[in-house]
Amino acid sequence: MSGFGWAYVDCDDIRHTNVDGVTGSVMFLTGNNSISGSNMFRYNYNGSIPDAGAQSSLILTGTFHISGAISASSYHFENVTDIDVSGSTRFGNSADDNHSRTGSFWIDNGSSVFFTASATSQQTFVKGFGGNYTQVGAAAYTASTSDYIIGVALNSNVVVTIPSPADFSAGAVMVIKDEVQTRSGTNIILTSAVGTAYQFDDGFTYTITGSMPAVSIYSNGSNWFVF
């Protein structure tokens, strides 16, 4: 039978890797084939690290530089004093977007404020105001919620149908102005839509007569009132 003796292997050339770091620290290469961790960069994999956030949290103390994009389901910012961004100024991307904020709001041109909305007084102020203008040159016109000033320029009887005040919401205001200098006995008639119950003051129609008159109406959500 054959016999075997001792075999000696020289291990001096084997490279050694030194590992160091606190519990939960993420390992990184420090050079010279050594890896280490730091309490500045930790992963709380099982929630056992008291000061490292919730379970499955990655905690970085310091600055995080990213050259690509960040994708997240939510963002939580603390102690934000200044945000500097560039790119598109578009705010919202569809007609059903709703954007809300708590607090007051103002717009200025760098030297003076021309629009304010106060959360304290619940008032809005502007330096100048312009509303949507529509000129009517036909015998019949149906207003919409986007109308504010309606100028009637046709020299004949003109019927302007004003939709339900509920569509405009309470507090909505509309102005109807006769722009014809000599109407020759014709009138501008405001009327409610067929089959509806809302009125103008105390009637389903309101006739505007006289020399280039104008009337304003407002909605209380159920009826229109002339003022």
C-alpha positions in Angstrom: 0.0 0.0 0.0 1.1 3.5 -0.7 1.6 5.9 2.2 1.1 9.7 2.4 3.1 12.2 4.4 2.5 15.8 5.2 2.1 18.4 2.5 3.2 22.0 3.2 1.6 24.9 1.4 3.2 28.4 1.7 0.3 30.8 2.3 2.4 34.0 2.5 1.2 35.1 -1.0 -2.6 34.8 -0.1 -4.2 38.2 -0.1 -6.2 39.0 3.1 -9.4 41.2 3.3 -9.9 43.1 6.5 -13.5 43.9 7.5 -14.5 46.6 10.0 -17.5 48.7 10.8 -20.5 49.2 13.1 -23.6 47.0 13.1 -25.7 47.6 10.0 -23.1 49.7 8.2 -22.9 49.3 4.5 -19.5 48.0 3.4 -17.3 50.0 1.0 -13.8 49.6 -0.4 -11.3 51.7 1.5 -8.2 50.7 -0.6 -5.5 48.1 -0.2 -8.0 45.3 -0.4 -9.8 46.4 2.7 -13.5 47.0 3.2 -15.1 48.9 6.0 -18.3 50.4 7.2 -19.3 53.6 9.0 -22.1 54.8 11.2 -22.6 57.5 8.6 -24.0 55.0 6.1 -26.1 52.2 7.5 -28.9 49.8 6.5 -31.5 48.9 9.2 -32.4 45.5 7.7 -34.4 44.1 10.5 -35.3 47.2 12.6 -32.9 46.3 15.4 -30.8 49.5 15.1 -32.7 51.9 17.5 -31.5 55.2 15.9 -31.5 54.1 12.3 -35.2 54.6 11.3 -37.8 52.0 10.5 -37.1 48.5 9.2 -35.5 48.3 5.7 -34.3 51.9 6.0 -31.1 53.1 4.4 -29.6 56.0 6.4 -27.0 58.4 5.1 -25.6 61.2 7.1 -23.9 63.6 4.7 -24.4 64.7 1.1 -25.9 62.5 -1.6 -24.9 63.3 -5.2 -26.9 61.8 -8.0 -26.2 62.2 -11.7 -29.4 60.4 -12.8 -33.1 60.6 -11.9 -34.8 59.8 -8.6 -38.0 57.8 -8.7 -40.0 57.6 -5.5 -43.6 57.2 -4.4 -43.3 60.1 -2.0 -40.8 62.8 -0.8 -40.5 64.2 2.7 -38.4 67.3 3.1 -37.3 68.9 6.4 -35.8 72.3 7.0 -36.1 73.5 3.4 -35.0 77.1 3.1 -34.3 77.4 -0.7 -35.1 75.3 -3.7 -33.3 76.2 -7.0 -34.6 74.5 -10.1 -34.5 74.9 -13.8 -36.5 73.5 -16.7 -40.1 73.7 -17.6 -42.4 76.0 -15.6 -45.5 74.0 -16.4 -47.5 73.3 -13.3 -49.9 70.4 -13.9 -50.4 68.3 -17.0 -54.1 67.7 -17.3 -57.4 69.5 -16.9 -58.5 67.5 -13.9 -55.4 68.4 -11.9 -56.1 70.2 -8.6 -53.3 72.1 -6.8 -53.9 73.4 -3.3 -51.8 75.1 -0.6 -52.3 76.3 2.9 -51.3 79.8 3.8 -51.3 83.2 2.0 -50.1 83.8 -1.5 -48.8 86.8 -3.4 -47.3 87.7 -6.8 -44.9 90.6 -7.5 -42.8 91.9 -10.4 -39.7 92.4 -8.3 -40.7 95.9 -7.1 -44.4 95.8 -6.1 -47.0 93.3 -5.2 -50.0 93.2 -7.6 -51.8 90.1 -6.5 -52.5 88.9 -2.9 -54.6 86.2 -1.4 -54.7 86.3 2.4 -55.4 83.2 4.5 -56.0 85.4 7.5 -58.6 87.8 6.1 -59.7 85.4 3.3 -59.6 88.3 0.8 -58.0 88.7 -2.6 -56.6 92.0 -3.9 -55.3 92.9 -7.4 -54.0 96.1 -8.8 -55.9 95.8 -12.0 -58.5 93.3 -13.1 -59.8 92.1 -16.5 -62.5 89.5 -17.1 -63.4 87.4 -20.1 -65.2 89.5 -22.8 -67.6 88.0 -25.4 -69.2 90.1 -28.1 -72.6 88.9 -29.3 -73.6 89.6 -32.9 -76.4 87.1 -33.3 -80.1 87.0 -32.3 -79.5 84.3 -29.8 -76.6 83.5 -27.5 -76.1 81.0 -24.7 -73.7 82.1 -22.0 -71.2 79.8 -20.4 -69.3 79.6 -17.1 -66.3 81.2 -18.8 -68.3 84.4 -19.7 -67.9 87.5 -17.5 -68.6 90.5 -19.8 -71.1 90.0 -22.6 -71.4 92.9 -25.1 -74.4 92.8 -27.4 -73.6 94.5 -30.7 -76.6 93.4 -32.8 -79.3 96.1 -33.5 -82.3 93.8 -33.1 -84.0 91.8 -30.4 -81.3 89.5 -28.9 -82.1 86.7 -26.5 -79.2 85.7 -24.1 -79.8 82.4 -22.4 -78.1 82.4 -18.9 -77.5 78.8 -17.7 -78.3 77.5 -14.3 -76.8 79.6 -11.4 -75.8 76.2 -9.9 -73.4 75.7 -12.8 -71.7 79.0 -12.0 -71.7 78.4 -8.2 -72.8 81.0 -5.6 -71.1 84.4 -5.9 -70.5 84.2 -9.6 -71.0 87.6 -11.4 -71.8 88.4 -15.0 -72.1 91.7 -16.8 -74.4 92.3 -19.9 -73.9 95.5 -21.8 -75.8 97.0 -24.8 -73.2 98.2 -27.3 -75.6 99.5 -29.9 -75.9 103.3 -29.8 -79.5 103.4 -31.3 -81.4 100.2 -30.7 -84.6 101.4 -32.5 -87.2 99.9 -30.1 -85.6 96.4 -29.8 -84.5 94.8 -26.6 -82.0 92.5 -25.0 -83.8 89.7 -23.2 -82.1 87.5 -20.5 -83.8 84.1 -20.2 -83.4 80.9 -18.3 -82.9 77.6 -20.1 -86.1 75.8 -21.2 -87.6 73.5 -18.5 -85.6 75.0 -15.6 -86.9 76.6 -12.4 -84.4 79.4 -11.7 -85.3 83.0 -12.1 -83.9 86.6 -12.5 -85.1 88.3 -9.3 -88.7 87.3 -9.6 -89.1 86.3 -13.2 -87.9 83.7 -15.7 -86.9 86.5 -18.1 -85.4 89.9 -17.7 -85.6 92.6 -20.4 -82.9 95.2 -20.7 -84.3 98.4 -22.2 -83.1 102.0 -22.6 -80.2 103.7 -24.2 -77.1 101.5 -24.1 -77.9 100.1 -20.6 -75.9 97.5 -18.7 -76.9 95.2 -15.9 -74.9 92.9 -13.6 -76.3 89.6 -12.3 -75.0 87.4 -9.5 -75.7 83.8 -8.5 -76.6 82.6 -5.1 -76.5 79.0 -6.4 -80.2 78.8 -6.9 -81.3 82.0 -8.7 -79.9 85.0 -10.5 -80.2 88.5 -9.0 -79.9 91.8 -10.9 -77.9 94.6 -9.3 
